[in-house]
């Protein structure tokens, strides 16, 4: 991956987050394993001034829900439908 490619992809991700009305310091949950696309998503969230929260893609929805109930003070993302 080249730097110009990463910059372009991060800008595209940031544009989508802006369309979804993600604001500064708002958490964005990333459940993607390391590999192609991860850097784009992480950099795009940072470019949008959002807070990227990286969790294992191996966690199930029930495990994420359990973690959310156990740590309500954490900065959990809002659900976008």
ZIZICOR-V821300 format. One record per residue. RES is the residue in three letters. D_LAST is the distance of its C-alpha to the last C-alpha in whole Angstrom. Layout:
BEGIN
RES & D_LAST
RES & D_LAST
END
This chain:
BEGIN
UNK & 31
UNK & 33
UNK & 32
UNK & 31
UNK & 29
UNK & 27
UNK & 27
UNK & 26
UNK & 23
UNK & 22
UNK & 22
UNK & 20
UNK & 17
UNK & 18
UNK & 17
UNK & 14
UNK & 13
UNK & 15
UNK & 13
UNK & 10
UNK & 12
UNK & 13
UNK & 16
UNK & 19
UNK & 20
UNK & 16
UNK & 15
UNK & 14
UNK & 14
UNK & 16
UNK & 17
UNK & 19
UNK & 23
UNK & 25
UNK & 26
UNK & 25
UNK & 22
UNK & 22
UNK & 24
UNK & 22
UNK & 19
UNK & 21
UNK & 23
UNK & 20
UNK & 18
UNK & 22
UNK & 22
UNK & 19
UNK & 21
UNK & 18
UNK & 19
UNK & 19
UNK & 18
UNK & 20
UNK & 20
UNK & 22
UNK & 20
UNK & 22
UNK & 20
UNK & 19
UNK & 16
UNK & 18
UNK & 20
UNK & 18
UNK & 17
UNK & 21
UNK & 21
UNK & 19
UNK & 21
UNK & 24
UNK & 23
UNK & 21
UNK & 23
UNK & 21
UNK & 19
UNK & 15
UNK & 12
UNK & 10
UNK & 6
UNK & 4
UNK & 0
END
